Amino acid sequence: MATTVISRIRIPTNVHCLGAFLDQLPAGTATGLCQLPNGRVQRSLEGLKSSGRAKRGFQAVSSNFRVDRRMIVRAEAVQQEADVNVQLKERSSERPVEVKEPEKQLERDFTGTAYIPVYVMLPLNTINENNEVSDPESLKNHLRALKSVNVDGVMVDCWWGLVEEKAPQQYNWTGYSQLFSIVRETGLKLQVVMSFHQCGGNVGDDTHIPVPSWVLEIGEKNPDIFFIDRNGNRNPECLSWGVDKERVLAGRTGLEVCYDYMRSFRSTFDEFFEDGTITEIEIGLGPCGELRYPSYPETLGWKYPGIGEFPVYDKYLQKALKKAAVARGHADWGRAPDNAGSYNSKPQDTDFFRDGGDYDSYYGRFFLKWYSDLLIKHGDNVLTLADHIFEGHKIAAKVSGIHWWYKTASHAAELTAGFYNPSNRDGYLPIAQMLAKHNAALNFTCVELRTLSQEEGFPEAMADPEGLVWQVLNAAWDSGIPVASENALPCYDRDGYNKILENSKPLKNPDGRHLVAFTYLRLNPTLMEEHNLKEFAFFVNRLHGICRPLLVAFVVVGFTFI
């Protein structure tokens, strides 16, 4: 039986409320409202007509039109809000209305919680192109400022491109010897990164330090030592995993190059290990020092939130892929996907990553498993060497937080980075289990990001940094390895710090799990501003399990940062 329920709606009579109500109605319903016996509604509609607000809706309404119940409830809520506003306005004309400030939300008290050491990354230009400390006196001043707010230490990249720049196995540690002595004199500790990648070309990189010149010369004759995308563009950001066991680097393999570099570092700075100044070595395992493929290089045109590409077109990786396909019994699978889009594609626009796409086909599962296993094997091989060299000392590996497209089924951006983590599979547990073999800590990024803020800034990215952080932390904890973290983007405000604290010390965790260290990205002039340094000091104390703010009285003088 045909029914008409539109007459049972409480229709707002306020022009602005009615406009919001009309925005929820399907096209062709507003004229029906005009026919109702309500003069105030009629006048409101006329006002909306003149403003152009309701131009889409003034058509005849069928007698069997049915309004969705949610629409009715929403309309009633809008009207109730209007009624309250009218009542408040009428009361305000009779007597003053007392306005109460909203109650401030109490922040969590971290007094007595676990002590989490705090490190601060040094500027990228701390060691200049001449392999010297850029400005020793200003650096000392800033290190004292960090010490005054109870920071435990600093992190520094030891760039392969600076130390072994001239020729194979000729190492120049001069600048780092000077730097480490300055840090030790200040009473701070050191986290040191074995940085086998290029500095520059990624988010936040304003300094350019390429890989050693002799490596680039080899790359001119043999471009396949670097990762290559499907269009033939090579990326000299780091060596391809394909040369890990190929003697193409002046008679050495990629793994041997890493081993020799780390061994030279260990022998050169033995005294800093022995006196406890160096507390941890983070092993660079890919671009940005992270265990991942260079799937989203800005230098090749990638922009957030593009899904990235599979850079597996160098001859060494192509050979490995074809060999794996033959071993699987499907020689025709020895190829990278040809329907996975390009750097800036969206998952739903590709046949490979869309819902129900080829990523979940027999071929897709084969390729993604091979791709991810190769990444994990590379990390395993390098960390095996690090175990031997840094025996008895803490080592760590960094995993990047690829949080965009996390809310989709395929998790496309994670797949191209090498994390086989679609919605029906845990791609981080195998990584955590590999790190557990070496008792290596997992250093994870993006702990300061909130999902809501990502939805507001880039709603189309389907990002979920909070969900990603929780998945990775639990994979690591379940594997029994320590977890450290750092922020992905600059952070100076209380809200960002609170999010870091929330992830660092999960509330009511039944197992008492927490991070073992936090590294702040990075020392710069903005952090040194008085109000920012005070806020940072309060954050440091809360990570240390001390709630009270710290009075910052140290005077900071000028220093050039990048």
Secondary structure, DSSP 8 states (H G I E B T S, - for coil): -----GGGS----SHHHHHHHHHTS-TT-HHHHHTSS-HHHHHHHHHHHHHTTTTTT-S---TT----HHHHHHHHHHHHHHHHHHHHHHHHHHS---------------TTS----EEEE--TTSB-TTSSBS-HHHHHHHHHHHHHTT--EEEEEEEHHHHT-SSTT----HHHHHHHHHHHHHT-EEEEEEE-S-BSSSTT----B-S-HHHHHHHHH-GGGEEE-TTS-EEEEEE-GGGTT---BTTB-HHHHHHHHHHHHHHHTHHHHHTTSEEEEEE--SGGGBSS---S-GGGT--TT--------SHHHHHHHHHHHHHHT-GGG-S--SSS--TT--GGGSTTTSTT-GGGSHHHHHHHHHHHHHHHHHHHHHHHHHHHHTTTSEEEEEE----TTTTSSS-HHHHHHT----TTS-SSHHHHHHHHHTT-EEEE--TT--HHHHHHH-GGG---HHHHHHHHHHHHHHTT--EEEE-SS---SHHHHHHHHHHHS-TT-TT----SEEEES---TTTTSHHHHHHHHHHHHHHTT--S--------------
